[in-house]
Structures are given as structure tokens and as C-alpha cells.
Amino acid sequence: MKIGTDGVLLGAWTSVDKNPFSVLDIGSGTGVLALMIAQRSYAENIEAVEIDADAYEQCSENFENSPWADRLFCYHASLLEFVEEVEEKFDLIICNPPFYSEDYKTTDKSRDLARFNDAMPFEHLIYAVSNLLSKSGIFSVVIPYKEETNLIGLAHASDLYPQRILHVKGHTNATIKRSLIEFSFIKKEPKISELIIETSRHQYTEDYINLTKDFYLKM
């Protein structure tokens, strides 16, 4: 499973200004979000949960081989199993969930699980966050722009409110493709901003470079 732009953007954009002690990466895949937060913060307890066996193995290996191995741990479980078993609260929850809600599927079950919405419905995600997030905590997620209103509505029903929203475009004349949203239990008017990734093919904008340069070997 390759590391995509969405995950890198989310890991770089998510606020760690409140110095979170405990962090949860939901649907960790290769573990890139947890690793990015480990690099960016002093969080002492960074946990990840992953349902796919192969991804779990890769995530665990990546954690063990990182400079922050003593702060990282991955659970092999479904999100709902994790919610039922874990009693602790997290100061930061981060998630790059499956996007695909189309009716077709491929013959590759692992890829389906990562790509299709029925592996982690938004309802399950919000249920988990509302139960696992600390009172002053932050939930950070990246979703398709077309799903923004739907997710905010589901979150509102669980007393979670957007604090910051970043709308992402591939280039200047493109439509908005992704929404990065930070939620908390505090109700206020969200700060909305926009990020354009490229000016032309492989020519990245200054804003994108400044946000992500700490995580690429070449930029």
C-alpha cells in the first residue's frame, strides 16, 4: 500500500500545538500518520489500529524500525473491537479513512478493504471518536470534499464540531478534491483555508512545499 498525498497532507497539517500525550491512528495502513505525529510531537503514547493482517504486519515492522519504536504500538483489530476493549481516552485521533463508496469491487480483498467505505463507515468512525476522544482532544481526518457536509452532520449529532477545515485542490483551476477537517467538542466557527498542490505537473506550490518538506527526501 503506497503512501499517498492525502496521508502526508493530513500528517503534516494536523495540529500538535496542544502537546498531545496520547495519540490514536485509526486504520493505520503502513503507519505513516502515527510515524509523522511521532516525528512532529513529544507524544509518549501513540497507538494504531488496523484490521487487515498484511497491513498490520507492515505497520508493526515500520514502527519497530523507526527512531520512535518505544512510543508506537499497533493493534490488529477492527475499529469497533478496539472501542469495546480500550478504556483510555486520546488527546489526538487521526484518520485517513477508506473513500470509495462505489458498488463495484476488485478481486484483491486487501485492496478492497483499504479502499471501500464498508470497511469503515463514517457512522462507525464518529461513534469511535466520540467514545475515545478526551474532552479537550482533537480529531483530524481527510475525506473527499463531496462528503464534507455529510461527515460534519454526523459529527454534530455526537457533539463534535469542526475547528479548522482545509480545502485541497490539485491545481489552480481544479475543483476542490479533498477536505481536511479538525473536530473537537468545542462549538465555534471553523477557520477555513485552501491549499493548491501544483502550479503544473510536478511543480509544487510554495504552500505545499512548506507544509510537507519535512517528510520528503526530495522536494
N, C-alpha and C positions, 0 to 999 in steps of 0.2 A: 504494500500500500504506500504509494508515493506521498511525500509531504506536499500539500497544496498551498496555494496563495492564501486561501481562506484561513487556514490554521495559523500560518505565520502572521497574518494581519491581526488575528484575534489575540494571539500570544503577546504580540508587541504592543497592541493598543490598550489592553485591559489594565486598569489602574491597580497599582500596588502601593499607592500613596498612604494607605492606612496601615501599612506593615502587617499584612495578614500572618497569623501564626499557623493556621491550618487551612489547607487548600485541597479541593477535590476536582479532578478532571474526569468528567462523565463521558464514557465512550472513548477511551483514550487512544485507541488505534496503536500507533507506534510510540505514543507517549510524548509527542513533540510539545504539546501545550504544557504539560507538567514540567518538562525539562526547561522550557522557556521561562516559566514562572520561577523555577529553581534558580535559573541564571539571573533573573531580574530582582529577586527578593531574598529576604532572610527567613522566609517561612520555614519553620522547623519540621512541620508535618505535612507532606504533600502526598496525597493518596490518589490513585486512579482506579477506575472500574471498567472492565472490558469483558464483553460476553463471548467474543469469537476466540477460540482456542489458539489459533495461529498468531493472531494479533496480540493476545495476552502474552504469549511466549516472547514475541519480539519486543513488546513493551518492557517486560521484566528484564530482558537482556540489555536493552538500551539503558534502563535505569542503573543496572549493575555496573555498566561500563562508563557511566558518566562521573564527573567530579563530585556529584551531589548524591551518590548512592545511599548514604546514611540518612537522607531526608525523604527518599522516594520509596513508595510501595504500591504495587498493582494487585488488585483483587480480580480473580476470574469469576464473574457473577453477572447476572442480569441486573439492571438498574433497580427493579422492584425488589429483588432478593437483597440487594445491598441496603436499600432503605429499611427493610424489615429487620436486618441484622445489626445495623450500626446505630448507636445511640448518640454519638458525638455530633456537635454542630461545627460547621465550617465557616471561616471568615470570608473565603472566596471560593465560589464554584464556577468552573469554566467548562464550556461545551461547544464542540463543533459537531452538531448532530447530523444524522442522515438527512439528505434533502429530497430525494427522489420519491415522488408520490404517484408516478405513472403506474398504469396497470400491468405493464409487461415486466418480466424478469428474465435474467440470463440463466445459463446452466452452471454458473460459478456461484455456489451458495455463500462463500465467504464474501465475495464482492457484493452480492445482493444484500447481505446483512449490513454491510457498511454503507451502502448507497440508498437503500429504500426505507421510506418513512415508517413502515410497520415494524421495523426493528426497534424504534424508539419514538412512539407518537408524542407530539407536543404535550398532550394531556399527562402522559407519564412523566415527562421531563419537569413540567411545572409542579406536579404532585411531589416529586422527589425533592426539588429545590425548596419548596415551601416547608418541607419537613426537615431538611438538612442544613439550611442556611441559618447562621446566627442572626440575632436581632439587628445587629449593625453591619451585617455582611453584604457582599456584592455577588451577584450572579451575572456572568458575562457570556454572551452567546453570539454566534454568527448564523444567519439564516438568509434564504432568498428574500429579496425586497418584497415580492408579492405576498409573502407570509407574515409580514411585519404586523399588520393590523390584527390578524388572527392571533398571533402569539401574545401581543400586548393585551388583547381582550382576555385570553386565558389567564395570563399573569395577574391582571387586575382582579379577577374573581378570587385569587388567592392572596390578595393584598400585596402583590409585588408590582412596583411601578418603575417605568424607565427613568433613568437618571441622565444617561448620555446615549446618543444614537449617532452612528457614523454611517453615512450612505456612500457606497463604493461604486465607482464607475471604471470600466476598463480603459476608456479614453474620453476626451472632452465631449465628443458628440454622441457618446453612447448613452443608453438609458441606465438607470440605477440597477445594478445587478445584485448587490448584497447589502444587508443591514447588519451592522454590529451594534448590539444593544447591551447596556449595563442596567440591571434591575437592582432595586433594594426595597425594603419595607417602608421607605420614606416616600411620601407622596409629594411630588413637586413637579414643576415644569421642566421637561428634559432639555438638555443642551444638544442641539442638532448641528452636525457639521458634515462636510463632504470631502471625500478623497478620490482623486483621479490617479490611476496606477501608471499609465503610459501616455506619452505625447505621440509616439509612433512605436512600431514593433521593436521591443527590447530597449526602447529609450524611456527610462523610468523618470517620473516626475520627482522634483526635489522633496516634496512632501512624503512620497512613498519611500524614497531612499532614507530620509531622516528617521522615519518610523521603524524601518526594518533592517538597517545596515548592520546592527549588532549581531544579526543572526545569519547573515550570508557570508560565505568565504570570499565571494566576488560580487561586487555591487557597483 
